[in-house]
Amino acid sequence: MTNLVKSAWIEGHRLRLRNATEADAAFIFGLRHDPERNRHMSATSPLLEDQRNWLARYAADGSQAYFIIESAAGHVPLGTVRLYDARDNSFCWGSWMLVPGAPAFAAIESALVVYCYALELGFTAAHFEVQEGNVAVSRFHENFGAVRIGQVNGQIQYTLGHERMLESLGRYRRFLPDGIRRGPLI
Ligand SMILES: CC(C)(COP(=O)(O)OP(=O)(O)OC[C@H]1O[C@@H](n2cnc3c(N)ncnc32)[C@H](O)[C@@H]1OP(=O)(O)O)[C@@H](O)C(=O)NCCC(=O)NCCS
């Protein structure tokens, strides 16, 4: 069983991921409640305080890693992504959101950073769900080689195996030419 350890920060090419803290509550709250972005996301509490409390519990939870996606230059917050639900050597990722107007490379690079980090932790596969109707995101994952394995409660379930993960990292190498560097594991 591989563990989903947090890292203080992970640097990619033009992006940097950093561990989310209570201080990020307002940013995350704004994104989760942005009608332009939250149509296919599960609803979160309308209280900012609940978001802050969630992040406080997250800090003490050794089973998930939640990152703020930032620009590498200037550390401008651009979105969020979360790794959770480790099952043997497969990890789940989601809570994936970018602010409206985020640069076009941010989606691909953040996905590649997630896969690189998970591989470093020892994972060899991924599983995740996409809401039925979130066609662009389904297409994104399918372009990465993810395979539909089922559909439950309006959620399409996907897996991505080791071979396809490595193949996509190679195919999209121009988006992450030097791999990742990371800070201490937390
Ligand atoms: C999910 C999310 C982070 C993805 O980001 P995104 O910017 O919409 O991703 P896109 O698929 O549009 O890809 C961004 C760019 O990379 C390009 N791209 C995507 N996949 C690519 C690929 N495999 N190869 C080359 N280019 C690719 C796209 O063409 C696009 O470029 P463009 O803007 O010039 O058209 C964003 O849509 C979001 O925040 N959505 C709301 C929340 C949500 O639904 N999250 C998912 C829950 S499962």
PDBQT file of the ligand as one rigid body, heavy atoms in Angstrom, charges set to zero:
ROOT
HETATM    1  C1  LIG A 201     -10.858  20.862 -15.277  1.00  0.00    +0.000 C 
HETATM    2  C2  LIG A 201     -10.081  22.107 -15.660  1.00  0.00    +0.000 C 
HETATM    3  C3  LIG A 201      -9.064  22.421 -14.583  1.00  0.00    +0.000 C 
HETATM    4  C4  LIG A 201      -9.346  21.825 -16.989  1.00  0.00    +0.000 C 
HETATM    5  O1  LIG A 201      -8.743  23.005 -17.433  1.00  0.00    +0.000 OA
HETATM    6  P1  LIG A 201      -9.048  23.590 -18.894  1.00  0.00    +0.000 P 
HETATM    7  O2  LIG A 201      -8.159  24.754 -19.095  1.00  0.00    +0.000 OA
HETATM    8  O3  LIG A 201     -10.501  23.767 -19.052  1.00  0.00    +0.000 OA
HETATM    9  O4  LIG A 201      -8.573  22.371 -19.813  1.00  0.00    +0.000 OA
HETATM   10  P2  LIG A 201      -8.706  22.219 -21.373  1.00  0.00    +0.000 P 
HETATM   11  O5  LIG A 201      -9.135  20.823 -21.653  1.00  0.00    +0.000 OA
HETATM   12  O6  LIG A 201      -9.502  23.348 -21.971  1.00  0.00    +0.000 OA
HETATM   13  O7  LIG A 201      -7.197  22.365 -21.815  1.00  0.00    +0.000 OA
HETATM   14  C5  LIG A 201      -6.499  23.605 -21.765  1.00  0.00    +0.000 C 
HETATM   15  C6  LIG A 201      -5.726  23.802 -23.043  1.00  0.00    +0.000 C 
HETATM   16  O8  LIG A 201      -4.848  22.724 -23.243  1.00  0.00    +0.000 OA
HETATM   17  C7  LIG A 201      -5.131  22.150 -24.519  1.00  0.00    +0.000 C 
HETATM   18  N1  LIG A 201      -5.067  20.698 -24.372  1.00  0.00    +0.000 N 
HETATM   19  C8  LIG A 201      -5.846  19.935 -23.584  1.00  0.00    +0.000 A 
HETATM   20  N2  LIG A 201      -5.505  18.656 -23.708  1.00  0.00    +0.000 NA
HETATM   21  C9  LIG A 201      -4.491  18.640 -24.595  1.00  0.00    +0.000 A 
HETATM   22  C10 LIG A 201      -3.713  17.615 -25.138  1.00  0.00    +0.000 A 
HETATM   23  N3  LIG A 201      -3.888  16.361 -24.785  1.00  0.00    +0.000 N 
HETATM   24  N4  LIG A 201      -2.737  17.937 -26.015  1.00  0.00    +0.000 NA
HETATM   25  C11 LIG A 201      -2.520  19.206 -26.384  1.00  0.00    +0.000 A 
HETATM   26  N5  LIG A 201      -3.239  20.224 -25.905  1.00  0.00    +0.000 NA
HETATM   27  C12 LIG A 201      -4.205  19.939 -25.029  1.00  0.00    +0.000 A 
HETATM   28  C13 LIG A 201      -6.534  22.543 -24.853  1.00  0.00    +0.000 C 
HETATM   29  O9  LIG A 201      -6.728  22.572 -26.262  1.00  0.00    +0.000 OA
HETATM   30  C14 LIG A 201      -6.604  23.899 -24.268  1.00  0.00    +0.000 C 
HETATM   31  O10 LIG A 201      -5.991  24.849 -25.120  1.00  0.00    +0.000 OA
HETATM   32  P3  LIG A 201      -6.828  26.094 -25.689  1.00  0.00    +0.000 P 
HETATM   33  O11 LIG A 201      -7.284  26.859 -24.467  1.00  0.00    +0.000 OA
HETATM   34  O12 LIG A 201      -5.849  26.802 -26.540  1.00  0.00    +0.000 OA
HETATM   35  O13 LIG A 201      -7.974  25.462 -26.421  1.00  0.00    +0.000 OA
HETATM   36  C15 LIG A 201     -11.021  23.327 -15.877  1.00  0.00    +0.000 C 
HETATM   37  O14 LIG A 201     -11.857  23.096 -16.987  1.00  0.00    +0.000 OA
HETATM   38  C16 LIG A 201     -11.924  23.632 -14.686  1.00  0.00    +0.000 C 
HETATM   39  O15 LIG A 201     -11.519  24.281 -13.736  1.00  0.00    +0.000 OA
HETATM   40  N6  LIG A 201     -13.179  23.138 -14.768  1.00  0.00    +0.000 N 
HETATM   41  C17 LIG A 201     -14.154  23.336 -13.729  1.00  0.00    +0.000 C 
HETATM   42  C18 LIG A 201     -14.011  22.318 -12.642  1.00  0.00    +0.000 C 
HETATM   43  C19 LIG A 201     -14.123  20.892 -13.147  1.00  0.00    +0.000 C 
HETATM   44  O16 LIG A 201     -15.036  20.538 -13.858  1.00  0.00    +0.000 OA
HETATM   45  N7  LIG A 201     -13.154  20.081 -12.741  1.00  0.00    +0.000 N 
HETATM   46  C20 LIG A 201     -13.054  18.706 -13.130  1.00  0.00    +0.000 C 
HETATM   47  C21 LIG A 201     -13.717  17.860 -12.160  1.00  0.00    +0.000 C 
HETATM   48  S1  LIG A 201     -13.491  16.174 -12.619  1.00  0.00    +0.000 SA
ENDROOT
TORSDOF 0
